[in-house]
Amino acid sequence: MKKLEKRSMGASGLLLIVGCFIVAEAIYYFIYGNPSNFMNNDPNNHPNPGNLLGTIYKGGVIVPLIQTLLLTVLALAVERFIALSKASGKGNLRKFVVKVKGLLEKNDISGAVALCDQQRGSVANVVRTSLKTYTEVAADDNMTKEEKQLALRKDLEEATMLELPSMQQNLPIIAAITTLGTLMGLLGTVIGMIKSFAALSTTGGTDSIALSTGISEALVNTAFGIATGACAVIFYNIFTTKIDGITHSIDEVGAYLAQAFTGKHKI
């Protein structure tokens, strides 16, 4: 089941990238490459003065590739914001942790379970599973205190590991784009500079159109690459920080649950 789930997540990420590539190509040719953006309505000519879309079009074939990466980052960012919001649950996560600790101090297990049902999300799922194990091992007279504590910690770790993949889904793609976006921009810059130097070395004079095209390609790809890499880094750090906060809440409740069990069951 886990292998099937990983394969499904990989396929969905690949389909998203392909979809973003199609959209990026359409934007490049039909919006940036619209003849109205260029002199004499000819994309082979200079862009109209001050026309940014035409200038971007002159960035060349690397532009839609970098734009694919940028669209992928933005699409995954929206998806991760929604997924991690669900993982946090309906209410304030910090207040939920405090309430659970208060109920555990009163030994109100049923109240804590009801609170988990109300909160939902990854933290609530892990706590609910741990509370179920808490109740079961507390009622088992055939287990020693150490065995009960071990069973409680084991179930807590397993429940946490089951929730982590759904929270970390697609983050490796964003992490890869943090570097890949910048490298693609650098590639486009190098290609643009090669074209610029080729125009300068043309015999019989400088080809102004070729020279300006090469410079535009270099600068546009640099800008797109930096923007893509920056967006990926920002979103990746936001999501990893949020996941760290969720896992910290799980660890906090788990540690308190084990402490409460040790204090109330001196077996």
N, C-alpha and C positions, 0 to 999 in steps of 0.2 A: 504493500500500500504506500509506504514512504517513497519507494523508487518511482511508482506511478505518479505520485504527487510532485516529485522533483522534475520528472519529465514533462508534466503538464505545465509547471511554472516556467520551464525553459522554453517550451513551445509558445506560450503566451507572450513571453518577452521578445522572441524572434518575430512573431506576427506583428507586435507593436512597432518594432524597428522597421519592418517592411512597410507597414502602413504609413509611418512617418516619412519614409523615403519617397513614397508615392506622392504624398502631400507636398513634400519639399520640392520635388521635381515639377509638380504642377505650379507651385508658387514661382519657381525660378523662371519657367518658360512663359507662363501666361500673365504674371504680374510684373516681375522684374523685367522680363523680355518683351513686354508690350511695345509694339512699334511707336506708340505715342510718346514713349519716354526718350526717343532718340531724334536726332536731327534728320529731317526729310523722311521721318517714319521708317527708318532703316536701322535695325539693331546692329548692323556692321559699322555704323557711324558713331560719332561721339554722342554721349548722353546730352540731352538738353541742359543748358546752364542751370545749375542748382538742382537738377533732378537726381535725387538720391537712389531711387529704384533702378534707374538706368546705370548708375555708377556701380551698384551692387551686382547687377547683371554682368558687368565687365569683369567681375571677379573670377569668372570662368567656371569650369565644371566642378571645382572643389567646393564652390559655394553650396550647392544642394546637398553635398555629403556632410559638410559641417552643420548645415541647417537641419539635416536629419538627426544628428546627434543632439542639437539644441531642442528640437521638438520632442525627442525621446525623453530628455531630462525633464522637460516641463510636464509631459504626460505622466511620467512616473512620479513626479513630485505631487501632482494632484491625487494620484492613486494611493501613494504612501500617506499623505495627509489624512485621507478618508480612513485607510486601514488602521493607522495608529490612533486615530480618534476613537475608533471602535474598540481597539485594544485597551485604551485607557478606561473605557466604560462610560456610563451615562453621567455620573456625578463627578465632583472634584476628587481626584485620586488621593490627594493628601488627606482630605477629610475622611475618605473611606477607610484608609489605613488606621487613622486615629480611632474611628468608631469600632473597627474590628478589634483593635487592641483593648479598648474599653470593655467590650462584650466578653472577650476572652478572660479578662481579669475578674469579671463577674461569673465566669464559667457558664455563660449563656451561649451554648453552641448552636442551638436552634435559631436564636436571634442573629448570630453571625452568618449562618447559612441563608437566612431570609434576606439579610443585607447584601450578600453576594448575588442572590437572585435578582435583587433590585438594581445593583450596580452593573452587573454583566462585565464583559471585557476579559482580557487575558489575566489580569491580577485577580479578579473575582473568580475566574475558573480555577486557577491554581489554589487559591485559598479554600474554595468549596471542596476540591479534591482532598486537600490536606485535612480539612475538618472532618470529612467522612472517614479518613484513615484514623484520625485522632479518636473518634468515637468508637471505631471498631477495635483498635488495639487497647483502648482503656477498658473495654468490657471483656477482653480476652485474658483469662486467668492462667492460661497455659504458657504465656510468654513472660520472659524476664523483663525487668525495666530496661536493660540495655537493648534487648531485642525490639521492644516497643519503640524506643527512641530511634533505632536504626531503620525500622520500617517507616516511621514518620518522615525521617530525613530522605529516605529513598523515594517515597512517593512524591515528596515536595520537589526533588530534583527532576524526577521523570515528568511531572506535570509542567515544570518550567521548560524543559527541553522540548516538549510537545508544542508549547506556545511560541517559542523563539523563532522557528522557521517562518511562520506566518508574519511575524513582525519584521524579519530581516529580508523578506522576499523582495527581489529586484534591486536591492541595495548594491550588490556586486556590479550590476550594469552601470549604475550611477557612478560608482567608484572608478570603473574602467574609463568612463567618459571624461572624468576629471583630467586624465592624462591624454587620452585619445583626441579630445577636442583641441587641446593646445598643439599637439603634434600635427593634426590635420591642417590647422591654421599655419603652422610653420612650413608644411609641405606646399601649401598654396602660395605662401610668400616666396619661397625659393623658386617655384615655377614662374611666378610673376617677374621676379628679378632676372631670371634667365631670359625671358622674352624681352625685357627692357634692354639688357645688354646686347641681345641679338639685334634689336632695332638700331642701337647706337653704332653697331659695327657694319650696318648695311652699306654697301658701296654706293657711291653716288649721292650720299646725303642721308640725313636722318629721317626715318619713317615716323612721323609725329603720331599717327594713329596707333601704330604698333607699340611705340614707346609709351603712350598714355595708357594703352590697354594693359601693358605689362605692369606699370606702376599701380593702376587701379586694382589689378588682380592681386598684387602683393599686399597692398594696404587693406583691401576689403577682407581678404582671408585672414590677415593678422587680427583685425578687429573681431571678426566672427569667431575665430578660434579662441581668443582670450575671453570673450563674452561667454562662450559655451563652457570652457573650463571653469570659469569663475562661478557660473550658475551651478554646475555640478558639485563643486567643492562646498558651496554654501548649503545647498540642499542636503548633501551627504552628512555634513556636520550637524545640521538641524535634526535629521532623522536619527542619527546615532546617539545624539544627546537625549532625544526623547525616549529611545529604546533603553538607554542606560537608566533613565529615571523610572521607567516601568519595572525593569528588572531589580532596581534598588528597592522599590516598594514591595516586590515579591519577597526579596531577601529579608527585608525588615519584618514583614508579617511572619515569614517562616521562622526566623530566629525567635521572635516573641512567642510563637506557637510552641516551639520546642521548649522554651523556658517555662511557659505556663504548664506544659505537660509535666516537666520535671518537678515543678513546685507543688503540683496538686496530686501527683501519683507517686508516692514514696514507696515503690514496690521493690 
